[in-house]
Amino acid sequence: MEGRTIELQNLQGKVVVLNFWATWCPPCRAEIPGLLEVYRKHRTKGLEIVGISLDSDGWTKVSPLMHELNIDYPVVLGNTDVVNAYGGIRAIPTTVIVDREGKIVDKVVGYMDRKKFEEEVLDLIDS
């Protein structure tokens, strides 16, 4: 949203969570508060979340929702290249978890509650 480019290679050394979502997707909107809670709790330990919006209307829809939900992790607009780079996204939300070495360790399709999300990343953060 701020015009910066985010490259996964620049986040190496962190546990990176890529969350593919859209403003029109109720499960996507429902999981964001849990993502925010875990992010705020663990970001000083090396957790980074990047929201990848798949909204066709772009920032017109995304920006107001970011402000409404106080999303403070980076959000980018996804495109076909990004979707294909992660094996295709067949449903949203889809969450891709990348370890500190840059390897994809999990891909969760569908809603993930805060507890499951924290369990998914905790071992990676603590290692």
C-alpha positions in Angstrom: 0.0 0.0 0.0 3.0 2.3 0.6 4.5 1.5 -2.8 7.3 -0.7 -1.4 8.2 -4.1 -2.9 8.3 -7.0 -0.5 10.6 -9.9 -1.4 10.7 -13.1 0.5 14.5 -13.3 0.2 14.7 -10.1 2.2 12.8 -11.7 5.1 15.1 -14.7 5.4 16.0 -15.4 9.0 12.4 -14.8 10.0 9.4 -17.1 10.2 7.2 -15.7 7.4 3.5 -16.3 7.1 1.9 -15.5 3.7 -1.8 -15.1 4.1 -3.8 -15.1 0.8 -7.2 -13.5 1.4 -9.8 -11.0 0.0 -12.1 -8.4 1.6 -15.2 -10.2 0.2 -14.3 -13.5 1.9 -16.0 -13.9 5.4 -13.6 -16.6 6.7 -10.6 -14.4 5.6 -12.0 -11.5 7.5 -12.8 -13.7 10.5 -9.2 -15.0 10.9 -7.5 -11.6 10.6 -8.0 -10.7 14.4 -6.2 -14.0 15.4 -3.4 -13.4 12.9 -3.0 -9.9 14.4 -2.9 -11.2 17.9 -0.2 -13.8 17.2 1.8 -11.3 15.1 1.8 -8.7 17.8 2.8 -11.3 20.4 5.6 -12.8 18.4 6.9 -10.3 15.9 9.9 -9.3 18.2 10.9 -13.0 18.1 11.2 -13.0 14.3 7.6 -13.6 13.0 6.6 -11.7 9.9 3.1 -11.9 8.3 2.5 -10.6 4.8 -1.2 -10.4 3.8 -1.7 -11.0 0.1 -5.0 -9.6 -1.0 -6.5 -11.2 -4.1 -9.2 -8.4 -4.5 -9.7 -7.4 -8.1 -10.6 -3.9 -7.0 -7.2 -3.4 -5.4 -6.6 -0.8 -2.8 -10.1 0.7 -3.2 -11.5 -2.2 -1.1 -8.3 -3.3 0.8 -7.3 0.0 2.3 -10.5 0.7 4.2 -10.6 -2.8 5.6 -6.9 -2.5 6.8 -7.9 0.6 8.7 -11.1 -0.9 10.1 -9.2 -4.0 11.4 -6.0 -2.1 12.4 -3.9 -4.4 10.3 -0.3 -3.5 11.1 1.5 -6.2 9.2 2.5 -5.6 5.5 -0.3 -6.2 2.9 0.4 -6.4 -0.8 -1.9 -7.0 -3.8 -1.4 -10.4 -5.3 -1.4 -11.3 -8.9 -1.2 -14.4 -11.0 2.6 -14.6 -10.7 2.5 -14.6 -6.9 -0.3 -17.1 -6.8 1.6 -19.4 -9.2 4.8 -19.0 -7.2 3.1 -20.8 -4.3 1.6 -23.7 -6.2 -1.6 -22.0 -7.0 -4.3 -20.9 -4.6 -7.5 -22.8 -5.1 -9.4 -21.4 -2.2 -9.1 -18.5 0.3 -8.0 -18.1 2.9 -4.8 -20.0 2.2 -1.8 -19.6 4.6 1.7 -20.5 3.6 4.2 -20.8 6.4 7.9 -20.4 5.6 10.7 -21.2 8.0 13.8 -19.1 8.9 15.7 -20.7 6.0 13.1 -19.8 3.4 11.6 -23.2 3.0 7.8 -23.7 2.8 6.9 -25.9 5.8 3.1 -25.9 5.6 0.2 -24.7 3.4 -3.1 -24.4 5.2 -6.2 -24.0 3.0 -9.2 -22.6 4.8 -9.9 -20.7 8.0 -7.4 -21.1 10.7 -8.2 -20.0 14.2 -5.8 -18.1 16.5 -4.8 -21.2 18.5 -4.0 -23.4 15.5 -2.1 -20.5 13.9 0.0 -20.0 17.0 0.7 -23.7 17.2 1.8 -23.7 13.6 4.4 -21.0 14.0 5.5 -21.4 17.6 8.0 -24.2 17.1 9.5 -22.4 14.1 9.8 -19.2 16.1 11.4 -20.9 19.1 13.9 -22.8 17.0 
